[in-house]
Amino acid sequence: MKLNKSHGSPHDRGGADSYYGRSYSPHYWPNGTGHGYKVVDLTEEQRKEYNDGWNENEELGHFKDWG
């Protein structure tokens, strides 16, 4: 199964939360970030996707420079 990395997906939100220095908070937006409703009750698979996005960014060390 191909990982969904689209805007608003659990993977996307995990990576974005890490990048912007936000606290760990598994969620996603089914209609794209900020559109529709925010889902916080994730399935085990969705939580894994969020974690993968978070961990990928943490390992890359790619963080917002608030400068």
Buried (B, 14 or more C-beta within 10 A) or exposed (E): EEEEBEEBBBBBBBBBBBBEEEEEEBBBBEEEBEEEEEBEEBEEEBBBBBBBBBEBBBEEEEEEEEE
